[in-house]
Amino acid sequence: MVTPKGLGRLRRGHPWVYRSDLGRHEGLEAGLIALVDGKGKGLGTALFSPHSEIRARWLAPPSASVDAAWWTAAVRAAAERRAGIADTGYRVAHAEGDGLPSLVVDRYGDIAVAQLLSAGLESVRGQVVDAIRAVLAPRGLLLRNDAAVRQLERLPRETTLSFGDVPERVPYTEGALTLDAAPWKGQKTGAYLDQRENHEVVGRLARGRCLDVFCYHGGFALQMLKGGAREVVALDSSTEALLVAEESARRNRLKGLVPVEANAFDWLREAAAGRERYDVVVLDPPAFAKDRRSVEGALAGYKELNIRALRLLARGGHLFTASCSYHVHRGDFFGMLTDAAADSGRRIQIVEIRGASPDHPEMITCPETGYLKAALLRAID
């Protein structure tokens, strides 16, 4: 039974029912459950997780039978919403954003990588895998079930081959470039697909000397070289990530990539002190806020990075800056940018407010699906 508070959230379109919003449920095992209100009226089917603070995730109305055919139809509907995407690397299912709570499915050419992020979903793994197989017909499916959130569900963190063949590196296209995903050991499911369109937007602005901070496999850096940058400094703390970026530059016959292995905070401090200047700077750091308690510290870190980046901009230069910290809300992020611009001593325009690529849709009644916040800024002093 869902309490009035939980019922209000469901009626507003949010799919989560928290532990405190669910009546007595001791002894229930992970799986599908039927939700009802205080009068016993059916609310629909949900995924139940006995150990998570999010106890239930709404799936379907009472009239629907959530079986193997339902999962296939739901995955197919998500895939059809991506029918116009020309790139061969993109997200097929974006969890709550596609009405498939706790399920992520990414595609890299003929390879699929999925994440099952709740105990309720794990209980129907077989049907989910069969649905992915039926809809995408991939050569191989890898389950990247190593996300930290699985610990909250008391599930093992593991990476397993579900079927077929999945190599260590998988090529995929992004615009005019061919890039590499690392599905077994790379970030997320192997690449940052949420920045796919932002890579190309920044690439079209590129000129002269550019800087890509936290570059990972060089998604921004390579698009900037393709767009006409003379030189791009690609900065990351991972030797392996920089090697992948260099290999991709060679594959795409791009010259001017300057890989730098360093701590971003230290390097930016020295560059700003040395009065370095760049025509385009990209800041795409990892999530600094892992929980609500760390938001204040995360915002301080973001501000420090952005002040230094703004001071590195050449006259008329652009800064693309982002945060993927779910716990840092949009208002807090843009407030931080306002303070950073003021403290940088530069006159800064907002050119465009951006977010994740459209294959990572945000459900308007579930703000948690819109975790990526980004802005394109320009120095006009």
HELIX and SHEET records of a PDB file:
HELIX    1   1 PRO A    4  ARG A   11  1                                   8    
HELIX    2   2 ARG A   19  ASP A   21  5                                   3    
HELIX    3   3 ALA A   68  GLU A   80  1                                  13    
HELIX    4   4 ALA A   95  ASP A   98  5                                   4    
HELIX    5   5 ALA A  119  GLU A  122  1                                   4    
HELIX    6   6 ARG A  125  LEU A  136  1                                  12    
HELIX    7   7 VAL A  149  LEU A  152  1                                   4    
HELIX    8   8 LEU A  193  GLN A  195  5                                   3    
HELIX    9   9 ARG A  196  LEU A  205  1                                  10    
HELIX   10  10 GLY A  219  GLY A  227  1                                   9    
HELIX   11  11 THR A  239  ARG A  251  1                                  13    
HELIX   12  12 ALA A  264  ALA A  273  1                                  10    
HELIX   13  13 ARG A  292  SER A  294  5                                   3    
HELIX   14  14 VAL A  295  ARG A  311  1                                  17    
HELIX   15  15 ARG A  330  SER A  344  1                                  15    
HELIX   16  16 PRO A  367  THR A  369  5                                   3    
SHEET    1   A 4 TRP A  16  TYR A  18  0                                        
SHEET    2   A 4 ILE A  54  ALA A  60 -1                                        
SHEET    3   A 4 GLY A  42  PHE A  48 -1                                        
SHEET    4   A 4 GLY A  31  VAL A  36 -1                                        
SHEET    1   B 5 GLY A  89  HIS A  94  0                                        
SHEET    2   B 5 LEU A 103  TYR A 108 -1                                        
SHEET    3   B 5 ILE A 111  LEU A 116 -1                                        
SHEET    4   B 5 GLY A 140  ASN A 145  1                                        
SHEET    5   B 5 GLU A 158  GLY A 164 -1                                        
SHEET    1   C 2 VAL A 170  GLU A 174  0                                        
SHEET    2   C 2 LEU A 177  ALA A 181 -1                                        
SHEET    1   D 7 LEU A 257  GLU A 261  0                                        
SHEET    2   D 7 GLU A 231  ASP A 236  1                                        
SHEET    3   D 7 ARG A 209  VAL A 213  1                                        
SHEET    4   D 7 TYR A 278  LEU A 283  1                                        
SHEET    5   D 7 LEU A 313  SER A 323  1                                        
SHEET    6   D 7 LYS A 373  ALA A 379 -1                                        
SHEET    7   D 7 ILE A 348  ARG A 354 -1                                        
END                                                                             
